[in-house]
Amino acid sequence: MDIHRCLTNPSFLASGDPLEIWSHLRRQDPVHWTASSLSFDGFWSLTRYDDLRRVYSDPKSFSSERNGVLLPTTADYEEIRAITSDLTK
C-alpha cells in the first residue's frame, strides 16, 4: 500500500476505500505528514481522536493562517471539494 499515492490521488479519495489506510496510520503513524509534489507544500493527517481534539481546541498553535490551505484548482480537486462539502450538510 502506497499511502502517499493514495492520500494525494483525487480519484482514490473520491471513490476508493480509505479504511485500510486510516487503520494503518492510526496504528503506525497517527500524526502523518504527506509531502506533496503539487503546488502546495503538503498536509498533515491526524487519525486519533485525542490528537484531533488537541488541534481543534488550540487554533492559535495549530493554524494554517501563515501558509493557507490552498489546493490546486484542477477538475479532480474541484470534484473532491464538492463531495466533501456535501458531507457537511
C-alpha positions as CSV (number, residue, x, y, z in Angstrom):
1,M,0.0,0.0,0.0
2,D,1.4,3.3,-1.1
3,I,0.0,5.7,1.5
4,H,1.4,8.8,-0.2
5,R,-0.1,7.9,-3.5
6,C,-3.5,7.1,-2.0
7,L,-3.6,10.3,0.1
8,T,-2.7,12.5,-2.9
9,N,-4.8,10.8,-5.5
10,P,-8.1,12.6,-6.0
11,S,-9.7,9.6,-7.7
12,F,-8.8,7.3,-4.8
13,L,-10.2,9.8,-2.3
14,A,-13.4,10.2,-4.3
15,S,-14.1,6.5,-4.8
16,G,-11.6,4.3,-3.1
17,D,-11.8,2.6,0.3
18,P,-9.5,4.6,2.7
19,L,-10.3,2.5,5.8
20,E,-7.2,0.4,5.4
21,I,-5.0,3.5,5.2
22,W,-6.6,5.2,8.2
23,S,-6.3,2.0,10.3
24,H,-2.6,1.6,9.3
25,L,-1.9,5.3,10.1
26,R,-3.8,5.1,13.4
27,R,-1.5,2.2,14.4
28,Q,1.8,3.2,12.9
29,D,1.9,6.9,12.3
30,P,-1.1,8.7,13.9
31,V,0.2,12.2,13.1
32,H,1.3,11.7,9.5
33,W,3.0,14.3,7.2
34,T,2.4,13.8,3.5
35,A,4.8,15.9,1.3
36,S,3.3,17.0,-2.0
37,S,4.7,17.3,-5.4
38,L,1.7,19.5,-6.4
39,S,1.6,23.3,-6.0
40,F,1.2,23.1,-2.2
41,D,3.7,22.1,0.5
42,G,1.9,19.1,1.9
43,F,-0.5,18.2,4.7
44,W,-1.0,16.5,8.0
45,S,-3.3,13.6,8.5
46,L,-4.4,13.2,12.1
47,T,-6.1,9.8,12.8
48,R,-6.7,9.7,16.5
49,Y,-9.5,11.4,18.3
50,D,-7.3,12.9,21.1
51,D,-4.9,14.4,18.6
52,L,-7.8,16.0,16.7
53,R,-9.3,17.4,19.8
54,R,-6.0,18.9,20.8
55,V,-5.6,20.6,17.4
56,Y,-9.1,21.8,17.2
57,S,-9.1,23.2,20.7
58,D,-5.9,25.3,20.1
59,P,-6.2,27.2,16.8
60,K,-3.5,29.6,17.8
61,S,-0.9,26.9,17.9
62,F,-2.3,24.8,15.0
63,S,-3.1,27.3,12.3
64,S,-2.8,27.2,8.5
65,E,-3.0,31.0,8.5
66,R,0.7,31.6,7.6
67,N,0.7,29.3,4.5
68,G,-3.1,28.9,3.9
69,V,-4.8,25.8,2.7
70,L,-5.0,26.4,-1.0
71,L,-5.3,23.4,-3.2
72,P,-4.6,23.4,-6.9
73,T,-7.8,24.2,-8.9
74,T,-7.9,21.1,-11.1
75,A,-11.0,19.3,-12.1
76,D,-10.2,16.4,-9.7
77,Y,-9.8,18.6,-6.7
78,E,-12.9,20.5,-7.6
79,E,-14.8,17.2,-7.5
80,I,-13.3,16.3,-4.1
81,R,-14.2,19.7,-2.8
82,A,-17.8,19.3,-4.0
83,I,-18.0,15.8,-2.4
84,T,-16.6,16.8,0.9
85,S,-18.7,20.0,1.1
86,D,-21.8,17.8,0.6
87,L,-20.8,15.6,3.5
88,T,-21.0,18.5,5.9
89,K,-24.7,19.3,5.1
